[in-house]
Amino acid sequence: MKVNREMIDPQLRRRGYLFDLFMRSRSEGGFLRSMKRARRLTSLLKGRGKKGLKKKEVHLLRKNGSRLRLCIYEPMEKPGRLVPGVLWLHGGGYAQGIPEQSAGTCKRLMDTKPCVILAPDYRLSIDAPYPAALEDAHLTLLYMKDHAKELGIRRDQLMVGGESAGGGLAAALTLYARDRKEVNIAFQMPLYPMIDPSGTTESAKENNAPIWNQKTNSFAWKRYLGDLYGEVLPVYAAPSLARDYSALPPALSFVGDLEPFRDETIAYMENLRNAGVPVSFRLYKGCYHGFDLICPRANISEEATTFFLDGFGYAVDHYTAAQP
């Protein structure tokens, strides 16, 4: 899908193309260099708090003996009751990013409904390919369940979400958790998720939109899949390959109509709906990847954010899942 300037929402154009100068990569080596450069920049946020949020860090022990840094965000004032727990996974093409970059989203979620948010500093593909990030997400999910009471979390309201690669991890984690039968997830929020490495959908083919195009997407998938790239993949690596959507939690997502992930997001949400899973979904016209984060004050970004937060509020009021 070729994208030209006139197709983009006028409020998104200028900043989108400016950011694109930083994001666009012409080669796999260039992608790796840009991701390492982005990591150096985002590292400046490491350890920072967010006004209006209480933040603490814990370190979880992985099976290999290394430790996973986990950021925990809590309401400034104790709610006086147990609240939902949200596992939030940051974006970055599986190749860059840290939990602190999602602090604004965490604040908006908490302002919508009091909750406790766990944001893991999962391993990036430029250091460790699949399944490292998924293992870190699952380790965080188990920690959230096993320590729910001390965290002030309701055991029957464990939720997961993320944007872009984080959305892809959220989708993978719901499949993984369902199949392992250790944790029941009450609600999932995979926002414009990165779930299909094939590049064969109409929205992905020849996509040249700002911020994240198909060429960049292919470089990112090669890094994430490592030796599995081009091989038969497990659904936990590429959730678009899933065939069984039964017993998955209710879902919310949105996506822009100009970005590579449009068709894979639509197909994933339709498959959930066809399996009888409650779904809330919106498609936003004239929007490239991550438009809500790149241009948060644009009218269409505010509309998408309101849809997302209203959906989260509805889920808190209506969805639970008792633990096995």
N, C-alpha and C positions, 0 to 999 in steps of 0.2 A: 504494500500500500504506500504509494508516494504521497507525501504530505507537503503542501506549499503554505506559504505565509497566510494567504487569505482564508485557509481552512481553520486557522487557529483563532480562538476567542481573542478579540482585540485587547482585552485586559491582561492576557497571558503572553502576548507576542514578545515584547521587548525583553522582559526578564528571562523568558525561556531561551531566547537566542543568546543572551549574555551568559547564562549558566552553561549553555551548550558548548561554548568555547572551552570551558574547563572540563566538561564531561566527555566530549567526543574523542574517540580513539580510532586511528586509521590502521592499526596493526595490533596483533596480540601482545607484542612487546610494549607498544605504547599504552595499551590498556593496563598492563601490569605496572608500568611506571606511574600512570595516573592514579591507580588505586593506592599505591604506596605513598604518593604525594598526598592523597586525600586522607590516608591514615595519619600522616604526620600532622595535618591540620586538625582533624577531629580529636587527636590525642590531647590537644590543648584544653578540651572540655572535660577530660577525665578527672573524676573526683569532685566536680562542681555540683552544687546543689541547685535547686530551683525555688525561687520565691513562692511561698504559699504551699510548699511541700516539705515534709520531713523526709530525710534521706539517710539511709544507713547502708553499709556494705557488709556482706558475709562472703566467705570463700568456701565453695563446695569441693570436696575431694572427688576427682575423677578416678576411673578404674586404673588409669596408667600412672597414678600418683601425683599428677599435676593438679592445679586448683583453678576452679572457675570463679571469676569475680561476678558477684550478683548484686545489683543495685535494688534496693527495696524502698519504694515510695509509699508514704503513709499520710493520712490527713493530719493537718496541724493540731487539731483537737480530736481526742479519742471520741468515736461516735457513741460509745456506751453500749454497743452491741456488735455482734459479729457481722462482717461486711463481705461482699464478693471479693474473690482474689482474681487478679488479671495477670496473666503471663504475657508481657508485651515484648515482641521481637523486632529490633530495628531493621531498617532496610540498608541497601548498599550493594546490591548485586551479589550477595554472599561474600564479597571481596573486601569491603571496607565498612566502617561505621562502629560506633560504640553506643551503649545504652543511653548515655547522657544526651545524645542528639534527639531522643524521643521524649525528653522531659516536658516539653510543651504539650504534647499529646497526652502524657500522663496527667498533667494538671487539668486539662480539659475533661478527661474521663472522670477524674476525682471531683471536679466541680459539678459534673452531671449527677453522679451518685457516689457517695462515700465508698471507697474501696481501698484495697492494698494491692500495689502493682509490683510485680517482680520482673526485672529487666536484666537478663543475663548478658554478659560480655562474651558471647559465644565465639568459638574459633572461626577465623576467616579462611576463605578458600586459598588465599595467597600464602597461608601458613600450613593449612591442613584441609584437604578436600573432604567431600562427603565420605563417611557419615558424621564427621566431627561436630558440625553445627547442630545436627539433629540430636546427637547424643547429649550435647550440652542443654538443648531445649528440654529433652526428656528428663534429664537430671534435675532441672529446675522444676518441672511439673511434679516429680516425685517429692521434692523438698516442700513444695507448696501444699501438697496433700498431707504429708507426714507431719508438718509443723503448722498446720492450719490454725489450731487453737492458740498457740503462742504468738502467731502472726496476727491474730484477730480476724481470721478468715472463716467464712462458712464453708464447711466441707462439701456441701451440696451446691455451691456456686463457684466452681473453678472454671475460669474462662481463659481463652487464648486469643491473641490477635497480633497483627503486625502489618507493615506496609511493604510492598514490593518483595524483595527477598524474604523479609520478615513475614510477609503474608504467605509466601510459599512454605516457609518453615512451619507456620501455624497450621496450614492445610495438611502438611506432611505429619505433623505431630498428632492431629486429630485421628488420622488414619492409623498411625502407629499405636496410639493409646487405645483405640478401639480394639485393635487386633491383639494387643498384649493383655488387655483386660485387667490392668492394675489401677487405672484412674478413669473415672467417668467425667468427661468435660461437658459443662452445661451450655456453652455458647462459644462460637468461633467467629472471629472478625478478620478474615484474610483480605485486606484491602489491596486492590490491583496486584494480585499475587503472581510471583514468578514461578510457574509450575510446569512449563512445557519447553524442553530444550530443542524440539524438532525444527522450529522456525518455518513450519509448513502451513500455518494458518494464513488466511488472507490478510489479516491485520499485521502479521509479522513479516511476510514476504516483501523484501525491498523497502521496508519501513525506514524512513529517513527523518522521522520527527525529532524535534529538539529533546534534549536531556538523556533519552535512552532509546536508541534505535536498534535495528536487528543486528547490525554488525557488532556493536558493543555487547549486545545480548549474547551473541554466539561466543565472544571471547570470555564472557563471564561464566557461561555454562561449561566451557572447556576447563576453566580453573576449578569450578565447583565439583565437577564429576571426576576429574583426574583420569585415572586409568580406565574408568568406566565409560568415558565419552565414546560414543559410537557403538557401545555394547548394549545388550539387553539390560534394561534398568529396572530396579525395584520401584514400586509406586511411591515409596517413602523418599526417593531421590527426585522423582518427577510425578507429582500427584495427578497430573493430567492423564496419566496412564491407568488410573484406577478404574475398575469396572464394577466394584461393589461399593455402593454409597449408602447402604443400609446402616442403621444404628449410629449414624454420625450426628453430632449436635447441630441445633439450629444455627443458621449462618447469616452473616451480613457482609456485603461487599459493594464497592462501586469501582468504576474504571472510566477513563477517558476514551472517547471513540477514535482518537488518532494514534494511540500508542500500540506497541507490539503486543501487549498482554490483553488487548480487548477481547479477542475471540476465545482465548483459553480461559479467561475469567468468566465470560458468558457461558461457555460450555460447562465449566465446573459447577456453576450455580444452577444451571438447568438440570444437570445430572443429580444434584442434591434434591432439587424440587421434585424431579420425576421419581425419586426414591422415597418420597413422602416426608422429606426433611423441610421444616419451615425455613423459608428464605426471604430475606429483604435485599433487594438489589436495585441499583440505579446506574444508568449509562449517561455520561455527561458529554454533550456535544462540544466540539472545538477544543478538546483538552488533551494535552500530552501527558506523559508519565510524571507522576508526582506533582501535578499542577497545584494541588491543595497545599503542599508544603513550599513549593517554589514561589507561589503568589497567593499567600493566605488571605489577603484582603480583597482579592477579586470577587465579584459577585457570585460567580459560579463556584469558586472555592468555598465561600461561606455557606452556600447552599449545600455543597457536598459534606462539609463538616457538620452542619446542623443535622443532615440525614444520618450521618454516622453516630453522632452523640445521642440523638433521639432514639435510634435503634438500640444503642447500648442501654439507655434508660429503660426501654421497654423490656429488654432481656432480663435486666435485674429484677423487674417487677413480675416477670412471667416464667422464667426458665430456671429449673433446678435439675440436678442429676445426683442422686444418692450414690455414695461410693460403694464399690464391690466389697 
